Amino acid sequence: MKSTKSTTPRGGLYVGLMSGTSADGIDAVVVKIRDLALRPSVQLVTHVYRRFPAPFRNRLLRACLHGDVATICELNFELGEAFARAAAAVIRRAGVSPQHIQAIGSHGQTLHHLPRAKFPSTLQIGEACVIAERTGITTVADFRVRDMAAGGQGAPLVPFADWVLFSHPTRPRIIQNIGGIGNLTFLPPAARREDVVAFDTGPGNMILDAVVSRLSRGRQSYDRNGAWAAQGKISSALLAHCLAHPFLQRRPPKTTGREEFGEQFLTLLWTQARRRRLPPADVVATVTEFTALSIVMACRRFIFPRIAAQTLARLEVVVGGGGARNRTLLRRLQAHLGVGTVLCHEAFGMDSSAKEPLAFALLAHETLRQRPANLPSATGARHPVVLGKIVPGGAPHGGGDQC
């Protein structure tokens, strides 16, 4: 999994593209994937990040809950262009020719996710046909819908990659992503695919970033290193209000998003904070604590009972996503867990932001081999399914930032 920059590795090369719930930009990777007897082998080649301009990000976030059909239609193609440029950039960084890339796996940008609606549904945009047209590379996208068609929640899908990358013969591991939403994957020692447990734990950076942006009047988009939270005191009353959210008590499989932890939740949080006249640092500290406790509560209630007492001390919690850079959040997480060791993806030779795009490169690899890659134990699907839709490549055409 160690990253390199200009070496052309032997084996199948894939591009993975990801824009998460925070909608702050695109993470893109090139990975080498080789088929082995028990599971694929994955090596990260290189990783780039392309931040969205603030006006574009604001349009995206507004479209999640308030976008009209015309806006979403145009954003779908505009995002496709952005994903294509990110793919071209990471291929150049890898120092390889586009002809050497087997496929691109693109998650897209989730605009709406309704796993518990009368007609369960999900919508990711970032048109795959645009990506394939601009790069000339076969593109696999729209991974979530087949799982939902099979009765699943369409998420989480990254646990397949967690199982490939982090399974250990003797150690139990919890792979905790803290992106816009928090989600975990539990891998018991010597885990088989059917042993994997995974679900969303609640908000990750989504609420915290929104609070920081509002309190700083847009000057900050996140709490760098958790420095602001470290200056504040936790409000027990505001924390209790947050922890009363019914999602935290819901049993897995479960997923969530802006529909539950977006504008409505934030409006109620601001009302509670103003009523108590909390200083800005106290609000940030309390929301940071809420994020940590939502993860710990999920571990204690749904994961720890699955771990034998004699192996609990060997537990490793491997944190990735933007939240892995928040030192205050990590300290609170370790303090509340009380057992095991909290590590970051960097301890395994991988940038914390690279794992999710890597996962979708791996899912594209499995799709092209017509192999199921959802884990019904995580998504609740009735059976394993082959994920995604395939857009064939060809000679690249159009666009201003081609490969």
C-alpha positions as CSV (number, residue, x, y, z in Angstrom):
1,M,0.0,0.0,0.0
2,K,3.0,2.3,0.0
3,S,2.7,5.3,-2.3
4,T,5.1,6.1,-5.1
5,K,4.9,8.8,-7.8
6,S,6.7,8.0,-11.1
7,T,7.2,4.3,-11.3
8,T,5.1,2.3,-13.7
9,P,4.2,-0.8,-11.9
10,R,3.4,-4.1,-13.5
11,G,-0.1,-5.3,-13.2
12,G,-3.5,-3.8,-13.8
13,L,-3.7,-0.1,-13.2
14,Y,-7.0,1.6,-12.1
15,V,-8.1,5.1,-11.3
16,G,-10.5,5.7,-8.3
17,L,-12.4,9.0,-7.9
18,M,-14.3,10.1,-4.8
19,S,-16.2,13.2,-3.6
20,G,-17.7,12.7,-0.2
21,T,-20.6,14.0,1.8
22,S,-18.6,17.2,2.7
23,A,-18.5,18.0,-1.0
24,D,-15.2,19.9,-0.6
25,G,-13.3,18.4,-3.5
26,I,-12.2,15.3,-5.4
27,D,-9.7,12.7,-4.2
28,A,-8.2,10.7,-7.1
29,V,-5.8,7.7,-7.0
30,V,-4.0,5.4,-9.3
31,V,-3.7,1.9,-7.9
32,K,-2.2,-1.4,-9.1
33,I,-4.6,-4.4,-8.6
34,R,-3.6,-8.0,-9.0
35,D,-5.8,-11.1,-8.6
36,L,-4.5,-13.5,-6.0
37,A,-6.0,-16.8,-4.7
38,L,-8.1,-15.5,-1.7
39,R,-8.5,-11.8,-2.5
40,P,-7.1,-9.1,-4.7
41,S,-3.8,-7.4,-3.9
42,V,-4.0,-3.6,-4.0
43,Q,-1.0,-1.1,-4.1
44,L,-1.5,2.6,-4.0
45,V,0.6,4.3,-6.8
46,T,-0.3,8.0,-6.2
47,H,-3.0,10.3,-4.9
48,V,-4.1,13.8,-5.8
49,Y,-6.7,16.1,-4.3
50,R,-8.5,18.8,-6.2
51,R,-10.5,21.2,-4.1
52,F,-13.8,22.6,-5.4
53,P,-14.0,26.4,-5.6
54,A,-16.2,27.8,-2.8
55,P,-19.0,29.1,-5.1
56,F,-19.2,25.7,-6.8
57,R,-19.2,23.8,-3.4
58,N,-22.0,26.1,-2.2
59,R,-24.1,25.2,-5.3
60,L,-23.5,21.5,-4.7
61,L,-24.5,21.7,-1.1
62,R,-27.6,23.7,-1.9
63,A,-28.6,21.2,-4.6
64,C,-28.5,18.4,-2.1
65,L,-31.8,19.5,-0.5
66,H,-33.0,22.4,-2.6
67,G,-31.8,21.8,-6.2
68,D,-34.4,22.0,-9.0
69,V,-34.3,19.6,-11.9
70,A,-32.5,22.0,-14.2
71,T,-29.8,22.7,-11.7
72,I,-29.1,19.1,-10.9
73,C,-29.1,18.2,-14.7
74,E,-26.4,20.8,-15.3
75,L,-24.4,19.9,-12.2
76,N,-24.3,16.3,-13.3
77,F,-22.4,17.2,-16.5
78,E,-20.3,19.9,-14.8
79,L,-19.2,17.4,-12.2
80,G,-18.4,14.9,-14.9
81,E,-16.0,17.4,-16.4
82,A,-14.4,17.9,-12.9
83,F,-14.0,14.2,-12.3
84,A,-12.4,13.8,-15.8
85,R,-9.9,16.5,-15.0
86,A,-9.1,14.9,-11.7
87,A,-8.6,11.6,-13.4
88,A,-6.2,13.2,-16.0
89,A,-4.3,14.9,-13.2
90,V,-3.7,11.7,-11.2
91,I,-2.7,9.8,-14.3
92,R,-0.1,12.4,-15.1
93,R,1.1,12.4,-11.5
94,A,1.6,8.6,-11.7
95,G,3.8,9.1,-14.8
96,V,1.8,6.6,-16.8
97,S,0.0,6.7,-20.1
98,P,-3.8,6.7,-20.1
99,Q,-3.6,3.6,-22.3
100,H,-2.2,1.7,-19.3
101,I,-5.3,2.4,-17.2
102,Q,-7.7,-0.5,-17.2
103,A,-10.7,1.4,-15.9
104,I,-11.8,4.4,-13.8
105,G,-14.1,3.7,-10.8
106,S,-16.1,6.9,-9.9
107,H,-18.3,7.1,-6.9
108,G,-19.7,10.5,-8.0
109,Q,-21.2,13.0,-5.6
110,T,-24.2,12.0,-3.5
111,L,-27.0,14.5,-3.7
112,H,-29.7,12.5,-2.0
113,H,-29.9,9.2,-0.2
114,L,-33.2,7.7,0.9
115,P,-32.7,4.1,2.1
116,R,-35.8,4.1,4.3
117,A,-38.2,5.8,1.9
118,K,-41.4,4.2,0.5
119,F,-39.3,3.6,-2.6
120,P,-35.7,3.3,-1.3
121,S,-33.5,5.3,-3.6
122,T,-30.2,7.2,-4.0
123,L,-28.7,9.7,-6.4
124,Q,-25.1,10.3,-7.2
125,I,-24.1,12.7,-10.0
126,G,-20.9,13.3,-12.0
127,E,-21.8,11.9,-15.4
128,A,-19.7,8.8,-16.2
129,C,-20.2,9.3,-20.0
130,V,-18.4,12.6,-19.7
131,I,-15.5,11.0,-17.8
132,A,-15.2,8.2,-20.4
133,E,-15.5,10.7,-23.3
134,R,-12.8,13.0,-22.0
135,T,-10.3,10.4,-20.9
136,G,-11.0,7.6,-23.4
137,I,-10.9,5.2,-20.5
138,T,-13.7,2.7,-19.6
139,T,-15.5,4.1,-16.6
140,V,-17.6,2.3,-14.0
141,A,-20.0,4.4,-11.9
142,D,-23.3,4.5,-10.1
143,F,-22.3,1.7,-7.7
144,R,-25.0,2.0,-5.1
145,V,-28.2,1.5,-7.0
146,R,-27.8,-2.3,-7.7
147,D,-27.4,-3.0,-4.0
148,M,-30.6,-1.0,-3.3
149,A,-32.4,-2.9,-6.1
150,A,-31.5,-6.1,-4.2
151,G,-33.0,-4.7,-1.0
152,G,-29.9,-3.2,0.5
153,Q,-29.3,0.4,1.6
154,G,-26.7,1.0,-1.1
155,A,-24.1,1.7,1.5
156,P,-21.6,1.2,2.9
157,L,-19.6,-0.1,0.0
158,V,-16.1,0.6,1.2
159,P,-16.1,-2.4,3.6
160,F,-15.1,-4.7,0.7
161,A,-11.9,-2.7,0.4
162,D,-11.4,-2.6,4.2
163,W,-11.6,-6.4,4.2
164,V,-9.0,-6.6,1.3
165,L,-6.6,-4.1,2.9
166,F,-6.9,-4.5,6.6
167,S,-7.9,-8.0,7.6
168,H,-5.4,-9.5,10.2
169,P,-5.0,-13.1,11.2
170,T,-5.1,-12.5,15.0
171,R,-6.1,-8.8,15.6
172,P,-9.6,-7.5,15.6
173,R,-9.8,-4.2,13.7
174,I,-12.3,-1.4,13.4
175,I,-11.8,0.7,10.3
176,Q,-13.4,4.0,11.1
177,N,-13.9,6.6,8.3
178,I,-14.6,10.1,9.5
179,G,-15.6,12.0,6.3
180,G,-18.8,14.0,6.1
181,I,-20.5,11.0,7.7
182,G,-18.8,8.6,10.0
183,N,-18.8,4.9,9.1
184,L,-17.1,1.8,10.5
185,T,-16.1,-1.6,9.3
186,F,-15.5,-4.3,11.9
187,L,-13.0,-7.1,10.9
188,P,-12.7,-9.9,13.4
189,P,-9.5,-11.9,13.4
190,A,-9.0,-13.9,10.2
191,A,-12.3,-12.4,8.8
192,R,-14.1,-14.0,6.0
193,R,-16.3,-11.7,3.7
194,E,-19.4,-12.9,5.5
195,D,-17.9,-12.0,8.9
196,V,-17.6,-8.3,8.1
197,V,-19.9,-5.9,9.9
198,A,-20.2,-2.3,8.7
199,F,-22.6,0.7,9.0
200,D,-22.7,4.5,9.4
201,T,-22.0,5.7,12.9
202,G,-23.5,9.2,12.5
203,P,-22.1,12.6,11.5
204,G,-18.4,12.8,10.9
205,N,-17.1,16.2,9.8
206,M,-20.4,17.4,8.4
207,I,-21.8,19.2,11.4
208,L,-18.4,20.2,12.7
209,D,-17.4,21.8,9.4
210,A,-20.7,23.7,9.1
211,V,-20.4,25.0,12.7
212,V,-16.9,26.2,12.1
213,S,-17.8,27.9,8.8
214,R,-20.7,29.7,10.4
215,L,-18.9,30.8,13.5
216,S,-15.9,32.0,11.5
217,R,-18.2,33.7,8.9
218,G,-16.7,31.6,6.2
219,R,-13.1,32.3,7.0
220,Q,-12.5,28.7,8.0
221,S,-14.1,25.6,6.5
222,Y,-12.9,23.2,9.1
223,D,-11.2,23.1,12.6
224,R,-7.6,22.7,11.6
225,N,-6.0,20.1,13.9
226,G,-8.9,20.5,16.3
227,A,-7.3,23.7,17.6
228,W,-10.6,25.5,18.2
229,A,-12.2,22.6,20.0
230,A,-9.2,22.3,22.2
231,Q,-9.9,25.8,23.5
232,G,-13.5,25.2,24.5
233,K,-15.5,23.5,27.2
234,I,-18.1,20.8,26.5
235,S,-21.6,21.8,27.2
236,S,-23.3,18.8,28.8
237,A,-26.8,20.2,27.9
238,L,-26.0,20.7,24.2
239,L,-24.2,17.4,24.0
240,A,-27.3,15.6,25.5
241,H,-29.5,17.3,22.9
242,C,-27.2,15.9,20.1
243,L,-27.0,12.4,21.6
244,A,-30.8,12.1,21.7
245,H,-30.9,11.8,17.9
246,P,-32.8,8.5,17.1
247,F,-30.3,7.4,14.5
248,L,-27.7,6.6,17.2
249,Q,-30.1,4.0,18.7
250,R,-31.0,2.4,15.4
251,R,-29.6,-1.1,14.8
252,P,-27.4,-1.9,11.8
253,P,-27.5,-2.1,8.9
254,K,-28.0,1.6,8.7
255,T,-26.8,4.6,6.7
256,T,-27.4,8.3,7.0
257,G,-26.6,11.7,5.4
258,R,-27.6,15.3,5.1
259,E,-31.3,14.2,5.2
260,E,-30.8,13.5,8.9
261,F,-27.8,15.6,9.9
262,G,-28.1,18.5,7.5
263,E,-29.9,21.9,7.7
264,Q,-32.7,20.8,10.1
265,F,-30.4,19.3,12.6
266,L,-28.1,22.4,12.4
267,T,-31.0,24.8,12.9
268,L,-32.0,23.0,16.1
269,L,-28.4,22.9,17.3
270,W,-28.0,26.7,16.8
271,T,-31.3,27.3,18.7
272,Q,-30.0,25.2,21.7
273,A,-26.5,26.9,21.6
274,R,-28.0,30.5,21.5
275,R,-30.4,29.6,24.3
276,R,-27.4,28.7,26.5
277,R,-25.3,31.6,25.3
278,L,-22.4,29.3,24.5
279,P,-19.1,30.9,23.4
280,P,-18.0,29.7,19.9
281,A,-15.1,27.5,21.2
282,D,-17.6,25.7,23.5
283,V,-19.9,25.0,20.5
284,V,-17.0,23.6,18.5
285,A,-15.8,21.5,21.5
286,T,-19.3,20.1,22.1
287,V,-19.8,19.1,18.5
288,T,-16.4,17.5,18.4
289,E,-17.3,15.5,21.5
290,F,-20.6,14.5,19.9
291,T,-18.8,13.1,16.8
292,A,-16.4,11.1,19.0
293,L,-19.1,9.8,21.2
294,S,-21.4,8.8,18.3
295,I,-18.5,6.5,17.1
296,V,-17.8,5.2,20.6
297,M,-21.4,4.4,21.3
298,A,-21.6,2.5,18.1
299,C,-18.5,0.5,19.0
300,R,-19.7,-0.3,22.5
301,R,-23.2,-1.3,21.5
302,F,-22.8,-3.1,18.3
303,I,-19.1,-4.2,18.0
304,F,-17.5,-4.8,21.4
305,P,-20.0,-7.7,22.2
306,R,-18.7,-9.5,19.1
307,I,-15.0,-9.4,20.4
308,A,-13.8,-12.1,22.7
309,A,-12.6,-10.6,26.0
310,Q,-9.1,-12.1,25.6
311,T,-8.6,-10.3,22.2
312,L,-10.2,-6.9,23.1
313,A,-6.8,-5.5,24.3
314,R,-5.4,-6.2,20.8
315,L,-8.1,-4.1,19.1
316,E,-6.8,-1.6,16.6
317,V,-9.1,1.3,15.5
318,V,-7.8,2.6,12.2
319,V,-9.1,6.1,11.4
320,G,-9.2,7.6,7.9
321,G,-10.9,10.6,6.2
322,G,-10.5,14.2,7.0
323,G,-11.3,13.6,10.6
324,A,-8.1,11.7,11.0
325,R,-6.3,15.1,10.9
326,N,-8.3,16.5,13.9
327,R,-6.0,15.8,16.8
328,T,-8.6,16.8,19.4
329,L,-11.2,14.4,17.9
330,L,-8.7,11.6,17.9
331,R,-7.7,12.2,21.6
332,R,-11.4,12.2,22.6
333,L,-12.0,9.0,20.6
334,Q,-9.1,7.2,22.3
335,A,-10.1,8.5,25.8
336,H,-13.7,7.3,25.4
337,L,-12.9,3.9,23.9
338,G,-10.7,3.0,26.8
339,V,-9.4,-0.1,25.1
340,G,-7.2,-0.9,22.1
341,T,-5.1,1.6,20.0
342,V,-6.3,4.4,17.7
343,L,-4.1,4.6,14.6
344,C,-4.4,6.5,11.3
345,H,-4.1,5.1,7.8
346,E,-0.7,6.6,7.6
347,A,0.5,3.9,10.0
348,F,-0.2,1.5,7.1
349,G,1.5,3.6,4.4
350,M,-1.6,5.2,3.1
351,D,-2.9,8.8,3.1
352,S,-6.1,8.9,5.1
353,S,-7.9,10.6,2.2
354,A,-6.8,8.0,-0.3
355,K,-8.7,4.9,1.0
356,E,-12.2,5.8,-0.3
357,P,-11.2,6.5,-3.9
358,L,-9.0,3.4,-3.7
359,A,-12.1,1.4,-2.7
360,F,-14.0,2.5,-5.9
361,A,-11.0,1.6,-8.1
362,L,-11.2,-1.8,-6.5
363,L,-15.0,-2.0,-7.0
364,A,-14.5,-1.2,-10.7
365,H,-12.0,-4.0,-10.9
366,E,-14.5,-6.4,-9.4
367,T,-17.3,-5.2,-11.7
368,L,-15.3,-5.7,-14.9
369,R,-14.7,-9.3,-13.7
370,Q,-18.4,-9.7,-13.1
371,R,-17.8,-10.5,-9.4
372,P,-20.1,-9.3,-6.6
373,A,-18.5,-6.7,-4.2
374,N,-21.3,-5.6,-2.0
375,L,-21.3,-7.2,1.5
376,P,-25.0,-8.0,2.4
377,S,-24.0,-8.2,6.1
378,A,-23.1,-4.5,5.8
379,T,-25.8,-3.2,3.4
380,G,-28.7,-5.5,4.2
381,A,-29.1,-6.7,0.6
382,R,-30.8,-10.0,0.0
383,H,-27.8,-11.4,-1.8
384,P,-24.4,-10.4,-3.3
385,V,-24.6,-8.4,-6.6
386,V,-22.2,-7.1,-9.2
387,L,-22.1,-3.3,-8.7
388,G,-22.1,-0.3,-11.1
389,K,-22.7,0.6,-14.7
390,I,-20.0,0.4,-17.3
391,V,-19.3,3.0,-19.9
392,P,-16.8,1.8,-22.5
393,G,-13.8,3.9,-23.3
394,G,-12.4,5.0,-26.6
395,A,-10.3,7.8,-28.0
396,P,-10.6,10.9,-25.7
397,H,-12.4,13.9,-27.1
398,G,-13.1,17.5,-26.0
399,G,-12.4,19.2,-22.7
400,G,-9.5,21.4,-21.8
401,D,-7.5,19.2,-19.5
402,Q,-7.2,15.8,-21.1
403,C,-4.8,13.0,-20.4
